[in-house]
Amino acid sequence: MIFAYLDEFGHAGPYFGKDHTRHNASPVFGLAGILLPENAVRPFATRFLKRKNELLEVEIQRAGKQGYEWEKKGTNLFTAASVDRYPAVRNSMLRLINEIRNSQGKIFYCGREKIRNTEDVRANGLYTTVFANALRQINSYCESINDNFVLIVDEHSSRKELLETAAKTMFGANPVKRLLSPPFEVESYLNQNMQAADWIATIIGRLWNYKLEPEDFKAYASYEKYYWGRVHSVATHSSVMQRPKQQNCATVLPIKEQELGSLGLKLQEALSIRTVTTVVEEGRSA
């Protein structure tokens, strides 16, 4: 059996651009994490806890807690500055990727580039769509290895919608048959593998922020340098649905605006939009 631990990356709300006063968080939203075979679940958690204690011993002691009841969110640990300046932080992610590989596990992600420059965005709708797609992609992986899976996620405010989406995906049209149960919610601060999934999701989100908007997210260039190849040497059945940059109408068809008219311009704009998907079916060494 495969245990899939998934967390969010990016942001489900509107995106106008990095310089926008409000909607500037991320051009992409998705789910990412780790897929572990059953016999690796506890050993992986034990090794992750050991690495976390070594890396963050001072912070754990300052918090007055044991390592197994304390977490450091990936967004706070793997900042652009820490990845650039501190080899211990940078290398901790490389060791985590190696640990996933050595455990016969996989990195997994599923995301979607968001429509921009509009506040008419249904965050829950985006979440459930990505969630359903993630289930289907993990199901495809499990079909390829002839195994079943269970899904573990962090506690979420839209719990009801996620459970309904899981039920529909499990038992509706074209059912996901390898999923054995609706997802289990856990407290991430008590679950080491969920924390590892959070760290992976942070890296995936920043890799794709840079890939989609390299000028806006120049600070994330180091993520691509250090992690893109390593991540995709272990990733499987992973994808982000991309929206190509819209071309200027004059480039598509050299016709003056007044000759097209308003309806013609709208039709031309609609015809120029399509969706591209970047897929990683099986990881290959960088």
Secondary structure per residue as TSV (DSSP state, phi and psi in degrees):
chain	resnum	aa	ss	phi	psi
A	1	M	-	360.0	143.6
A	2	I	E	-102.2	133.3
A	3	F	E	-103.3	116.6
A	4	A	E	-102.9	120.2
A	5	Y	E	-109.7	117.0
A	6	L	E	-125.3	142.8
A	7	D	E	-136.0	168.5
A	8	E	E	-81.4	151.4
A	9	F	E	-134.1	154.8
A	10	G	E	75.9	-147.1
A	11	H	-	-151.2	137.3
A	12	A	S	-87.3	-7.2
A	13	G	S	-85.9	-174.8
A	14	P	-	-62.6	155.5
A	15	Y	B	-139.0	122.0
A	16	F	-	-108.1	-26.8
A	17	G	-	151.6	160.0
A	18	K	T	-62.0	-28.7
A	19	D	T	-90.7	-1.3
A	20	H	-	-68.4	145.9
A	21	T	S	-69.5	-26.9
A	22	R	S	-119.8	-55.9
A	23	H	S	-95.6	76.8
A	24	N	-	-132.4	14.6
A	25	A	S	-74.7	-52.7
A	26	S	-	-164.5	140.7
A	27	P	S	-83.5	0.5
A	28	V	E	-137.5	152.5
A	29	F	E	-137.6	143.5
A	30	G	E	-172.1	-172.7
A	31	L	E	-124.1	140.4
A	32	A	E	-148.7	160.3
A	33	G	E	168.3	-142.8
A	34	I	E	-132.1	147.7
A	35	L	E	-115.5	116.9
A	36	L	E	-120.1	137.0
A	37	P	E	-67.2	154.0
A	38	E	G	-53.5	-43.0
A	39	N	G	-73.0	-7.2
A	40	A	G	-100.8	-7.7
A	41	V	H	-61.3	-54.5
A	42	R	H	-71.9	-45.5
A	43	P	H	-57.4	-39.8
A	44	F	H	-62.7	-45.1
A	45	A	H	-60.3	-39.9
A	46	T	H	-63.8	-43.9
A	47	R	H	-70.7	-37.2
A	48	F	H	-62.3	-44.4
A	49	L	H	-60.7	-41.3
A	50	K	H	-61.9	-46.8
A	51	R	H	-63.2	-41.6
A	52	K	H	-62.9	-42.6
A	53	N	H	-62.4	-38.8
A	54	E	H	-68.3	-42.4
A	55	L	H	-74.1	-37.4
A	56	L	S	-120.1	29.0
A	57	E	H	-54.5	-44.8
A	58	V	H	-63.6	-44.6
A	59	E	H	-66.1	-38.0
A	60	I	H	-65.7	-44.0
A	61	Q	H	-63.9	-39.8
A	62	R	H	-63.0	-33.8
A	63	A	H	-75.9	-13.3
A	64	G	T	69.9	30.5
A	65	K	S	-127.6	167.1
A	66	Q	-	-83.7	152.7
A	67	G	G	-58.7	-32.8
A	68	Y	G	-73.0	-11.0
A	69	E	G	-118.1	21.3
A	70	W	-	-137.1	143.7
A	71	E	-	-135.5	154.2
A	72	K	-	-120.0	116.2
A	73	K	-	-65.0	141.7
A	74	G	H	-60.2	-34.8
A	75	T	H	-64.3	-26.9
A	76	N	H	-89.1	-27.5
A	77	L	H	-84.4	-49.0
A	78	F	S	-97.1	60.9
A	79	T	-	-77.2	162.1
A	80	A	H	-58.6	-40.1
A	81	A	H	-66.4	-42.6
A	82	S	H	-69.2	-36.8
A	83	V	H	-65.4	-38.6
A	84	D	H	-73.8	-41.2
A	85	R	H	-95.5	-27.2
A	86	Y	-	-118.0	103.3
A	87	P	H	-56.8	-32.9
A	88	A	H	-63.0	-40.7
A	89	V	H	-69.9	-48.9
A	90	R	H	-57.5	-45.5
A	91	N	H	-74.2	-22.0
A	92	S	H	-63.5	-34.6
A	93	M	H	-71.1	-39.8
A	94	L	H	-61.5	-39.7
A	95	R	H	-66.5	-37.7
A	96	L	H	-63.2	-43.6
A	97	I	H	-60.9	-42.8
A	98	N	H	-63.9	-36.8
A	99	E	H	-65.3	-39.2
A	100	I	H	-61.9	-46.5
A	101	R	H	-61.1	-46.6
A	102	N	H	-66.6	-21.3
A	103	S	T	-88.6	7.7
A	104	Q	T	62.2	27.9
A	105	G	-	-97.8	-177.6
A	106	K	E	-138.0	149.7
A	107	I	E	-86.4	142.6
A	108	F	E	-139.5	143.3
A	109	Y	E	-151.6	154.5
A	110	C	E	-146.7	124.3
A	111	G	E	-149.5	179.0
A	112	R	E	-148.0	132.3
A	113	E	E	-71.0	137.4
A	114	K	-	-87.6	153.9
A	115	I	-	-67.1	137.0
A	116	R	B	-106.1	165.1
A	117	N	S	60.9	36.5
A	118	T	-	-150.4	141.9
A	119	E	S	-92.4	-1.2
A	120	D	-	-82.8	68.9
A	121	V	-	-124.6	128.2
A	122	R	-	-95.5	99.1
A	123	A	H	-60.2	-43.7
A	124	N	H	-64.8	-36.8
A	125	G	H	-64.4	-41.4
A	126	L	H	-63.8	-43.3
A	127	Y	H	-61.7	-49.3
A	128	T	H	-67.4	-33.8
A	129	T	H	-64.3	-47.8
A	130	V	H	-63.4	-39.6
A	131	F	H	-60.9	-47.8
A	132	A	H	-62.8	-41.4
A	133	N	H	-63.4	-39.2
A	134	A	H	-62.0	-42.9
A	135	L	H	-59.7	-41.2
A	136	R	H	-68.7	-37.2
A	137	Q	H	-71.0	-39.3
A	138	I	H	-66.4	-38.3
A	139	N	H	-59.6	-41.0
A	140	S	H	-62.6	-41.7
A	141	Y	H	-61.1	-45.3
A	142	C	H	-66.7	-33.2
A	143	E	H	-61.0	-39.4
A	144	S	H	-68.9	-24.2
A	145	I	H	-111.2	6.3
A	146	N	T	55.9	55.1
A	147	D	-	-141.9	166.8
A	148	N	-	-107.4	170.3
A	149	F	E	-144.3	156.9
A	150	V	E	-122.1	154.7
A	151	L	E	-118.1	133.3
A	152	I	E	-121.5	128.6
A	153	V	E	-131.2	161.2
A	154	D	E	-72.8	158.4
A	155	E	-	-57.8	140.1
A	156	H	-	-138.9	144.3
A	157	S	T	-66.6	-24.7
A	158	S	T	-100.1	41.2
A	159	R	H	-55.1	-45.3
A	160	K	H	-61.0	-45.8
A	161	E	H	-63.7	-38.0
A	162	L	H	-67.8	-41.2
A	163	L	H	-65.4	-39.8
A	164	E	H	-65.0	-40.7
A	165	T	H	-63.5	-42.0
A	166	A	H	-62.6	-43.1
A	167	A	H	-63.6	-43.2
A	168	K	H	-63.4	-39.8
A	169	T	H	-71.7	-32.5
A	170	M	H	-74.2	-38.3
A	171	F	H	-122.9	-1.4
A	172	G	S	-84.9	-155.3
A	173	A	S	-63.3	140.3
A	174	N	S	50.7	60.9
A	175	P	-	-65.8	148.9
A	176	V	-	-84.6	100.8
A	177	K	-	-87.4	-15.2
A	178	R	S	-85.0	-12.6
A	179	L	B	-80.5	119.3
A	180	L	-	-84.9	-20.4
A	181	S	S	-158.5	155.0
A	182	P	S	-56.2	158.9
A	183	P	-	-63.8	149.1
A	184	F	E	-96.3	133.7
A	185	E	E	-97.1	139.2
A	186	V	E	-132.3	161.4
A	187	E	-	-83.2	112.9
A	188	S	G	-63.0	-30.6
A	189	Y	G	-68.7	-13.4
A	190	L	G	-108.6	2.0
A	191	N	-	-124.1	109.7
A	192	Q	H	-66.1	-38.9
A	193	N	H	-69.0	-31.7
A	194	M	H	-67.8	-35.8
A	195	Q	H	-66.8	-38.5
A	196	A	H	-62.7	-40.1
A	197	A	H	-62.9	-38.3
A	198	D	H	-62.6	-41.9
A	199	W	H	-63.4	-43.6
A	200	I	H	-63.3	-43.6
A	201	A	H	-60.8	-37.2
A	202	T	H	-59.9	-46.9
A	203	I	H	-65.1	-43.2
A	204	I	H	-60.7	-45.3
A	205	G	H	-59.4	-42.5
A	206	R	H	-77.2	-31.3
A	207	L	H	-60.3	-43.3
A	208	W	H	-78.9	-28.9
A	209	N	H	-58.5	-45.0
A	210	Y	H	-69.3	-40.1
A	211	K	H	-64.6	-39.9
A	212	L	H	-80.7	-34.4
A	213	E	-	-137.3	70.0
A	214	P	T	-62.2	-29.9
A	215	E	T	-74.0	-39.6
A	216	D	T	-74.1	-29.3
A	217	F	T	-118.3	48.5
A	218	K	G	-58.7	-31.1
A	219	A	G	-64.1	-17.4
A	220	Y	G	-93.9	9.9
A	221	A	H	-58.9	-34.8
A	222	S	H	-65.7	-29.0
A	223	Y	H	-61.7	-43.0
A	224	E	I	-65.9	-42.1
A	225	K	I	-59.2	-46.0
A	226	Y	I	-90.7	-29.1
A	227	Y	I	-119.8	-23.9
A	228	W	I	-56.7	-53.5
A	229	G	H	-64.4	-41.1
A	230	R	H	-65.5	-44.4
A	231	V	H	-59.4	-46.9
A	232	H	H	-80.2	-5.6
A	233	S	T	-77.9	-14.2
A	234	V	T	-119.3	-13.1
A	235	A	B	-75.8	153.2
A	236	T	E	-144.4	147.6
A	237	H	E	47.0	42.6
A	238	S	E	-112.8	144.6
A	239	S	E	-154.8	152.7
A	240	V	E	-128.5	124.0
A	241	M	E	-79.6	120.2
A	242	Q	E	-105.0	151.1
A	243	R	-	-110.1	116.0
A	244	P	-	-62.3	152.5
A	245	K	-	-61.1	134.0
A	246	Q	-	-73.6	132.9
A	247	Q	-	-81.6	154.3
A	248	N	-	-65.6	137.8
A	249	C	H	-56.6	-36.3
A	250	A	H	-65.3	-26.1
A	251	T	H	-77.6	-37.0
A	252	V	H	-69.4	-50.2
A	253	L	S	-138.2	116.5
A	254	P	-	-76.7	68.9
A	255	I	-	-121.4	137.8
A	256	K	-	-66.1	145.5
A	257	E	H	-55.6	-40.6
A	258	Q	H	-68.5	-23.9
A	259	E	H	-78.4	-27.9
A	260	L	H	-79.0	-42.0
A	261	G	H	80.8	166.7
A	262	S	H	-64.7	-40.8
A	263	L	H	-65.6	-42.0
A	264	G	H	-61.7	-40.4
A	265	L	H	-62.9	-41.8
A	266	K	H	-64.7	-41.9
A	267	L	H	-63.9	-41.3
A	268	Q	H	-63.4	-41.8
A	269	E	H	-63.3	-42.0
A	270	A	H	-62.8	-39.4
A	271	L	H	-70.4	-19.6
A	272	S	T	-86.0	-4.8
A	273	I	-	-97.4	131.3
A	274	R	-	-148.0	174.5
A	275	T	-	-120.5	134.8
A	276	V	E	-117.5	139.7
A	277	T	E	-117.3	128.8
A	278	T	E	-98.5	124.1
A	279	V	E	-125.7	139.9
A	280	V	E	-116.0	104.8
A	281	E	E	-79.1	-44.8
A	282	E	E	-144.4	138.3
A	283	G	-	-66.7	141.9
A	284	R	-	-128.3	147.1
A	285	S	-	-61.0	137.8
A	286	A	-	-74.5	360.0
